[in-house]
Amino acid sequence: MQDSLQGNTRLVEDRTEADDLLRRIESVPFSGWHARARVIVGSATFFDAFDALALAFVLPVLISIWHIAPVQIGILIGASYVGQLIGALYFGWLAERIGRIRSATWAIAIMSVMSLGCALSGNFNVLLVCRFIQGIGVGGEMPVAATYINELSNAHGRGKYFMLYEMIFPVGLMAAGQLGAVLVPSVGWETMFYVGAVPGLVVAWLVARLPESPRWLISRGRLAEAEAVVRAMEASTPRRNPPRTAATRPAPAGQRRLGELLSPFYRKRTLIVWVLWAAAFFVSNSLNNWLPTLYKTVYHLPLKDALRAASYTNIAQVVLLLGCAFVIDRIGRRNWTVTAFCAGAVMLAGLGFYGAHSVDSVMVFATLSYGVIGSTAAVLYLYTPEVYPTRMRAAGTGIATSWLRLASAVGPSLVGMLVHSGGVNAVFLLFAGVSVVGAVAALGMIETRGRSLEEIAP
């Protein structure tokens, strides 16, 4: 009886301490401590984006050197996304067990080492294997990084600061586009992969030295370690946010199961984010990977002009995301996502019915539609970790992003077949239809702005 009472007393004390730590995390406003973590993790996200898109700006050269057929292009693009699917599932699961930082470090190391492998590949088959393995690292880094950054944030301005971090991904895409347009024609295609290799390994070392997510430590009962991290956060600034209501306690260890994603409370959230991820990336990644090749092979632009035109998509996305960062906490995640999908659907349908014959129309409307739909992809990296509790946040985000990998594997392959059989009009009409599906799904999103993670997902 005495042992039972002592055990219950200790459990109550631990829960009280955990709740107090969560309140303290919410009370610390954005500071240099948070900025350092965002810069380092953001550097990893930069190279994740760079590595993901590098192939698109290499393909126009490899097509002529290795005589790659359209179907093979789709397979090569798709192989990376199959690897990303595996990486998202595996590293999301791993992050729940060994922590966010260790999981992210391994993912970054894999994608950086295999970038070097891609540079050294001498034929289609070797490049195919290297891109597949690299995809495992690329797919693993983003959901774990998004989970980590969300868990360091509080309800006050979480959307703004996360979106400013998330802008680094399209900046990485933009860098890939701009460097690809310059380096590939003048220095050689291998340079694109070298650029992603060595800096990525340095970033992996820096990420490994970051503190673990205090929310994850709390969820694992490692309260002393969480206390040390929270003290460092508090020491970084004397300012404090207004006190909030008591935080919801982490669930007992016995409730840590992936089946909870489809439990009555979380089922609707889960199904909606799965559809949103698939729709957003079916369109955006298919456009991103195919536009350089379409400009060169369908519209017969010179290589340099084709690469430059394709690079404008990421500039558009960066501009839109900058605006999104400063309004997302006012207009909300749901309103932005619905509006972006609708706008993209209208422009893509216009291309499909009227404008695909003109390269100028494609450059304008494909660029803008990619920008608006690509902005929803960034919002989803903010939104998805918000709707799950800490005990399954990384795994839930990883599984959700696996749908983007699946859609990104299917999309480019399907585009290759449509270009061959139906022409580019059919491609843009397909993208418009998928955008409509995304808009309908977005209507079912819950609004998360201004709420702590523990309030949103008990």
Helices and strands as residue ranges (DSSP letters): H 2-27, H 32-66, H 70-98, H 100-120, H 124-152, H 158-166, H 168-186, H 190-208, H 214-219, H 223-235, G 253-255, G 258-262, H 267-297, H 303-331, H 333-350, I 351-355, H 359-386, G 390-392, H 393-421, H 424-442, H 453-456
